[in-house]
Amino acid sequence: MINRYRNIILDISVLITAPFILMFGIYVIMFGHYSPGGGFQGGTILASVVILMRLALGRKTTYKKFPPMLGIILGAAGLLIYGGTGLVTLLAGGNFLDYSYLPLPLADADRRYYGILFVEIGVAMCVFGTLLSIFDSLTREK
């Protein structure tokens, strides 16, 4: 269904801009609890880069770096990170996602910081994997 659009200018521009967009997506995830952004926005940015590469560079090139099964695995791993963070706080005696109950040898504010960061990473992985899986299943040849 998706054929590679053969254009050297498009190929080079995608290969040059993709690392910078990936870096921006990681920045949005890591600093999402300080500034606008977070796991959902960062995961969407990361997925859009891979989708752009699949559209511009073709399947053979991008399936080597990001196989279709990777989306399902990352989506499930992100869901486990998110749910696992909440489950750990429940087992430690707090409410679900009450980060002050994380069993880390840190101050209360630092535990909250890392708890939010874990959740943001889990959401980003889940969004990235889900969007990539949706795109792959919509463009799969039968």
Accessible surface in RSA format (square Angstrom, percent):
REM  Atomic radii and reference values for relative SASA: ProtOr
REM  Chains: A
REM  Algorithm: Lee & Richards
REM  Probe-radius: 1.40
REM  Slices: 20
REM RES _ NUM      All-atoms   Total-Side   Main-Chain    Non-polar    All polar
REM                ABS   REL    ABS   REL    ABS   REL    ABS   REL    ABS   REL
RES MET A   1   152.48  79.0 105.09  69.5  47.39 112.8 103.66  88.1  48.82  64.7
RES ILE A   2    36.72  20.9  25.30  18.8  11.42  27.5  28.33  20.4   8.38  22.7
RES ASN A   3   127.35  87.8 107.91 104.3  19.44  46.8  32.11  77.3  95.24  92.1
RES ARG A   4    82.33  34.6  62.17  31.7  20.16  48.0  24.84  34.0  57.48  34.8
RES TYR A   5   138.95  64.9 134.59  76.6   4.36  11.3  96.16  72.3  42.79  52.7
RES ARG A   6   189.16  79.4 159.58  81.3  29.58  70.4  62.11  84.9 127.05  77.0
RES ASN A   7    54.86  37.8  46.29  44.7   8.58  20.7   9.44  22.7  45.42  43.9
RES ILE A   8   126.01  71.7 118.98  88.6   7.03  17.0 120.40  86.7   5.61  15.2
RES ILE A   9   131.34  74.7 128.06  95.4   3.28   7.9 130.62  94.1   0.72   2.0
RES LEU A  10    57.25  31.9  54.86  39.2   2.39   6.0  56.95  40.0   0.30   0.8
RES ASP A  11    20.44  14.3  20.44  20.3   0.00   0.0   9.21  21.7  11.23  11.2
RES ILE A  12    88.79  50.5  88.25  65.7   0.54   1.3  88.79  63.9   0.00   0.0
RES SER A  13    47.97  40.5  43.54  58.1   4.44  10.2  39.47  84.1   8.50  11.9
RES VAL A  14     4.94   3.2   4.48   4.1   0.46   1.1   4.90   4.3   0.04   0.1
RES LEU A  15    90.33  50.3  78.30  56.0  12.04  30.3  78.66  55.2  11.67  31.4
RES ILE A  16   102.38  58.3  96.38  71.8   5.99  14.4 101.31  73.0   1.06   2.9
RES THR A  17    58.36  41.5  58.24  59.0   0.12   0.3  52.45  70.4   5.91   8.9
RES ALA A  18     4.95   4.6   4.95   7.6   0.00   0.0   4.95   7.0   0.00   0.0
RES PRO A  19    70.34  51.3  64.76  59.0   5.58  20.3  67.16  55.4   3.19  19.8
RES PHE A  20   130.33  65.2 124.47  77.1   5.86  15.3 125.00  75.8   5.33  15.3
RES ILE A  21    59.63  33.9  57.87  43.1   1.76   4.2  59.62  42.9   0.00   0.0
RES LEU A  22    50.98  28.4  50.98  36.5   0.00   0.0  50.98  35.8   0.00   0.0
RES MET A  23   117.67  60.9 114.27  75.6   3.40   8.1  75.48  64.2  42.19  55.9
RES PHE A  24   110.32  55.2 105.48  65.3   4.83  12.6 109.76  66.5   0.56   1.6
RES GLY A  25     0.00   0.0   0.00   N/A   0.00   0.0   0.00   0.0   0.00   0.0
RES ILE A  26    88.68  50.5  88.68  66.1   0.00   0.0  88.68  63.9   0.00   0.0
RES TYR A  27   114.00  53.2 109.71  62.4   4.29  11.2  75.54  56.8  38.46  47.4
RES VAL A  28    14.30   9.4  11.51  10.4   2.80   6.7  14.22  12.4   0.08   0.2
RES ILE A  29    10.57   6.0  10.57   7.9   0.00   0.0  10.57   7.6   0.00   0.0
RES MET A  30    69.94  36.2  67.41  44.6   2.53   6.0  58.72  49.9  11.22  14.9
RES PHE A  31    88.29  44.2  88.29  54.7   0.00   0.0  88.29  53.5   0.00   0.0
RES GLY A  32    11.08  13.7   0.00   N/A  11.08  13.7   0.17   0.5  10.91  24.4
RES HIS A  33    48.14  26.3  12.63   8.8  35.51  90.8  21.19  21.8  26.95  31.4
RES TYR A  34   149.77  69.9 111.92  63.7  37.85  98.5  89.38  67.2  60.39  74.4
RES SER A  35    45.61  38.5  33.99  45.4  11.63  26.8  36.97  78.7   8.64  12.1
RES PRO A  36   132.80  96.8 106.01  96.6  26.79  97.4 117.99  97.4  14.81  92.0
RES GLY A  37    27.58  34.0   0.00   N/A  27.58  34.0   5.11  14.0  22.47  50.3
RES GLY A  38     2.60   3.2   0.00   N/A   2.60   3.2   2.60   7.1   0.00   0.0
RES GLY A  39     2.14   2.6   0.00   N/A   2.14   2.6   0.01   0.0   2.13   4.8
RES PHE A  40   125.77  62.9 123.87  76.7   1.89   4.9 123.87  75.1   1.89   5.4
RES GLN A  41    89.65  50.1  86.45  63.2   3.20   7.6  38.11  81.1  51.54  39.1
RES GLY A  42     0.00   0.0   0.00   N/A   0.00   0.0   0.00   0.0   0.00   0.0
RES GLY A  43     0.00   0.0   0.00   N/A   0.00   0.0   0.00   0.0   0.00   0.0
RES THR A  44    50.15  35.7  49.71  50.4   0.44   1.0  49.63  66.7   0.52   0.8
RES ILE A  45    38.31  21.8  37.03  27.6   1.28   3.1  38.31  27.6   0.00   0.0
RES LEU A  46    27.02  15.0  27.02  19.3   0.00   0.0  27.02  19.0   0.00   0.0
RES ALA A  47     0.50   0.5   0.50   0.8   0.00   0.0   0.50   0.7   0.00   0.0
RES SER A  48    56.08  47.4  48.69  65.0   7.39  17.0  40.91  87.1  15.17  21.2
RES VAL A  49     1.78   1.2   0.88   0.8   0.89   2.2   1.78   1.5   0.00   0.0
RES VAL A  50     0.49   0.3   0.49   0.4   0.00   0.0   0.49   0.4   0.00   0.0
RES ILE A  51    37.71  21.5  37.71  28.1   0.00   0.0  37.71  27.2   0.00   0.0
RES LEU A  52    66.43  37.0  64.73  46.3   1.69   4.3  66.23  46.5   0.20   0.5
RES MET A  53    11.30   5.9  11.30   7.5   0.00   0.0  10.32   8.8   0.98   1.3
RES ARG A  54     6.56   2.8   5.92   3.0   0.64   1.5   5.92   8.1   0.64   0.4
RES LEU A  55    80.21  44.7  73.80  52.8   6.41  16.1  73.96  51.9   6.26  16.8
RES ALA A  56     3.62   3.3   2.06   3.2   1.56   3.5   3.62   5.1   0.00   0.0
RES LEU A  57     8.89   4.9   7.27   5.2   1.62   4.1   7.27   5.1   1.62   4.4
RES GLY A  58     6.78   8.4   0.00   N/A   6.78   8.4   6.78  18.6   0.00   0.0
RES ARG A  59    55.17  23.2  49.54  25.3   5.63  13.4  34.04  46.5  21.13  12.8
RES LYS A  60   176.91  86.3 167.46 102.7   9.45  22.5 117.30 105.6  59.61  63.5
RES THR A  61    56.32  40.1  53.33  54.1   2.99   7.1  29.86  40.1  26.46  40.0
RES THR A  62     0.14   0.1   0.11   0.1   0.03   0.1   0.14   0.2   0.00   0.0
RES TYR A  63    63.67  29.7  56.66  32.2   7.01  18.2  47.88  36.0  15.79  19.5
RES LYS A  64   171.43  83.6 136.33  83.7  35.09  83.6  90.77  81.7  80.66  85.9
RES LYS A  65   121.43  59.2  97.05  59.5  24.38  58.0  69.93  62.9  51.50  54.9
RES PHE A  66    42.60  21.3  42.60  26.4   0.00   0.0  42.60  25.8   0.00   0.0
RES PRO A  67    56.72  41.3  56.72  51.7   0.00   0.0  56.72  46.8   0.00   0.0
RES PRO A  68    54.11  39.4  50.62  46.1   3.48  12.7  50.82  42.0   3.29  20.4
RES MET A  69   116.09  60.1 113.81  75.3   2.28   5.4  95.99  81.6  20.10  26.6
RES LEU A  70    47.82  26.6  46.33  33.1   1.49   3.7  47.37  33.3   0.44   1.2
RES GLY A  71     0.88   1.1   0.00   N/A   0.88   1.1   0.38   1.0   0.51   1.1
RES ILE A  72    99.03  56.4  92.65  69.0   6.38  15.4  97.45  70.2   1.58   4.3
RES ILE A  73    98.52  56.1  94.20  70.2   4.32  10.4  97.49  70.2   1.03   2.8
RES LEU A  74    40.79  22.7  40.79  29.2   0.00   0.0  40.79  28.6   0.00   0.0
RES GLY A  75     9.82  12.1   0.00   N/A   9.82  12.1   8.59  23.6   1.23   2.8
RES ALA A  76    53.92  49.6  45.67  70.5   8.25  18.8  51.34  72.3   2.58   6.8
RES ALA A  77    31.86  29.3  28.17  43.5   3.69   8.4  30.99  43.6   0.88   2.3
RES GLY A  78     0.00   0.0   0.00   N/A   0.00   0.0   0.00   0.0   0.00   0.0
RES LEU A  79   112.66  62.7 110.43  79.0   2.23   5.6 110.94  77.9   1.72   4.6
RES LEU A  80   134.81  75.1 127.72  91.4   7.09  17.8 129.38  90.9   5.43  14.6
RES ILE A  81    61.54  35.0  54.50  40.6   7.04  17.0  60.83  43.8   0.72   1.9
RES TYR A  82    72.99  34.1  72.99  41.5   0.00   0.0  40.85  30.7  32.14  39.6
RES GLY A  83    27.68  34.1   0.00   N/A  27.68  34.1  25.01  68.6   2.67   6.0
RES GLY A  84    27.82  34.3   0.00   N/A  27.82  34.3  25.86  71.0   1.96   4.4
RES THR A  85    11.88   8.4   6.11   6.2   5.77  13.7   4.75   6.4   7.13  10.8
RES GLY A  86     0.00   0.0   0.00   N/A   0.00   0.0   0.00   0.0   0.00   0.0
RES LEU A  87    97.08  54.1  97.07  69.4   0.01   0.0  97.08  68.2   0.00   0.0
RES VAL A  88    60.18  39.6  58.69  53.1   1.49   3.6  59.37  51.6   0.81   2.2
RES THR A  89     0.00   0.0   0.00   0.0   0.00   0.0   0.00   0.0   0.00   0.0
RES LEU A  90    86.47  48.2  71.83  51.4  14.64  36.8  71.98  50.6  14.48  39.0
RES LEU A  91   143.45  79.9 109.44  78.3  34.01  85.5 112.90  79.3  30.55  82.2
RES ALA A  92    47.03  43.2  12.74  19.7  34.29  78.0  25.09  35.3  21.94  58.1
RES GLY A  93    60.89  75.1   0.00   N/A  60.89  75.1  33.02  90.6  27.86  62.4
RES GLY A  94    12.62  15.6   0.00   N/A  12.62  15.6   4.76  13.1   7.86  17.6
RES ASN A  95   111.91  77.2 109.83 106.1   2.08   5.0  21.23  51.1  90.68  87.6
RES PHE A  96   101.33  50.7  81.85  50.7  19.48  50.7  81.85  49.6  19.48  55.7
RES LEU A  97    37.48  20.9  26.12  18.7  11.36  28.6  26.16  18.4  11.33  30.5
RES ASP A  98    36.22  25.4  30.33  30.2   5.90  13.9  12.99  30.6  23.23  23.2
RES TYR A  99    33.28  15.5  32.88  18.7   0.40   1.0  20.21  15.2  13.07  16.1
RES SER A 100    22.31  18.9  14.59  19.5   7.72  17.8   7.81  16.6  14.50  20.3
RES TYR A 101   100.55  46.9  92.65  52.7   7.91  20.6  51.47  38.7  49.08  60.5
RES LEU A 102    10.96   6.1   7.76   5.6   3.20   8.1   7.76   5.4   3.20   8.6
RES PRO A 103    96.05  70.0  62.75  57.2  33.30 121.1  77.05  63.6  19.00 118.1
RES LEU A 104    55.97  31.2  49.49  35.4   6.48  16.3  50.79  35.7   5.19  14.0
RES PRO A 105   135.62  98.8  98.12  89.4  37.50 136.3 115.04  95.0  20.59 128.0
RES LEU A 106    71.62  39.9  54.92  39.3  16.70  42.0  63.17  44.4   8.45  22.8
RES ALA A 107    64.79  59.6  47.61  73.5  17.18  39.1  58.86  82.9   5.92  15.7
RES ASP A 108    64.06  44.9  58.89  58.6   5.17  12.2  30.95  72.8  33.10  33.0
RES ALA A 109    74.91  68.9  63.56  98.1  11.35  25.8  67.24  94.7   7.67  20.3
RES ASP A 110    64.30  45.0  64.27  64.0   0.03   0.1   3.46   8.2  60.84  60.7
RES ARG A 111    50.41  21.2  50.41  25.7   0.00   0.0   1.41   1.9  49.01  29.7
RES ARG A 112   102.51  43.0 102.51  52.3   0.00   0.0  35.51  48.5  67.00  40.6
RES TYR A 113    68.50  32.0  63.84  36.3   4.66  12.1  37.68  28.3  30.83  38.0
RES TYR A 114    86.19  40.2  86.19  49.0   0.00   0.0  41.04  30.8  45.15  55.7
RES GLY A 115     0.00   0.0   0.00   N/A   0.00   0.0   0.00   0.0   0.00   0.0
RES ILE A 116    56.04  31.9  56.02  41.7   0.02   0.0  56.04  40.4   0.00   0.0
RES LEU A 117    23.54  13.1  23.54  16.8   0.00   0.0  23.54  16.5   0.00   0.0
RES PHE A 118    78.86  39.5  78.48  48.6   0.38   1.0  78.86  47.8   0.00   0.0
RES VAL A 119    16.62  10.9  16.62  15.0   0.00   0.0  16.62  14.4   0.00   0.0
RES GLU A 120    33.84  19.4  33.71  25.5   0.12   0.3   1.44   2.8  32.39  26.4
RES ILE A 121    49.66  28.3  49.48  36.9   0.18   0.4  49.65  35.8   0.01   0.0
RES GLY A 122     0.10   0.1   0.00   N/A   0.10   0.1   0.00   0.0   0.10   0.2
RES VAL A 123    44.43  29.2  42.50  38.5   1.93   4.6  44.43  38.6   0.00   0.0
RES ALA A 124     3.08   2.8   2.82   4.3   0.27   0.6   3.00   4.2   0.08   0.2
RES MET A 125    45.57  23.6  43.33  28.7   2.24   5.3  35.28  30.0  10.29  13.6
RES CYS A 126    35.57  26.9  35.57  39.7   0.00   0.0   5.23  13.3  30.34  32.7
RES VAL A 127    19.54  12.9  16.92  15.3   2.62   6.3  19.54  17.0   0.00   0.0
RES PHE A 128    15.70   7.9  15.70   9.7   0.00   0.0  15.70   9.5   0.00   0.0
RES GLY A 129     0.21   0.3   0.00   N/A   0.21   0.3   0.21   0.6   0.00   0.0
RES THR A 130    64.64  46.0  60.02  60.9   4.62  11.0  50.89  68.3  13.76  20.8
RES LEU A 131    60.91  33.9  59.03  42.2   1.88   4.7  59.03  41.5   1.88   5.1
RES LEU A 132     0.00   0.0   0.00   0.0   0.00   0.0   0.00   0.0   0.00   0.0
RES SER A 133    27.48  23.2  22.92  30.6   4.57  10.5  24.11  51.3   3.38   4.7
RES ILE A 134    85.69  48.8  84.18  62.7   1.50   3.6  85.65  61.7   0.03   0.1
RES PHE A 135    32.53  16.3  30.69  19.0   1.84   4.8  32.41  19.6   0.12   0.4
RES ASP A 136    12.51   8.8   9.97   9.9   2.54   6.0  10.21  24.0   2.30   2.3
RES SER A 137    56.66  47.9  41.07  54.8  15.59  35.9  29.06  61.9  27.60  38.7
RES LEU A 138   128.55  71.6 113.19  81.0  15.37  38.6 115.04  80.8  13.51  36.4
RES THR A 139    13.20   9.4  13.20  13.4   0.00   0.0   9.57  12.9   3.62   5.5
RES ARG A 140   144.78  60.8 135.14  68.9   9.64  22.9  51.10  69.8  93.68  56.8
RES GLU A 141   104.78  60.2  83.07  62.8  21.71  51.7  29.55  57.2  75.23  61.4
RES LYS A 142   232.35 113.4 152.61  93.6  79.74 189.9 132.74 119.5  99.61 106.1
END  Absolute sums over single chains surface
CHAIN  1 A     8500.8       7385.4       1115.4       6277.1       2223.7
END  Absolute sums over all chains
TOTAL          8500.8       7385.4       1115.4       6277.1       2223.7
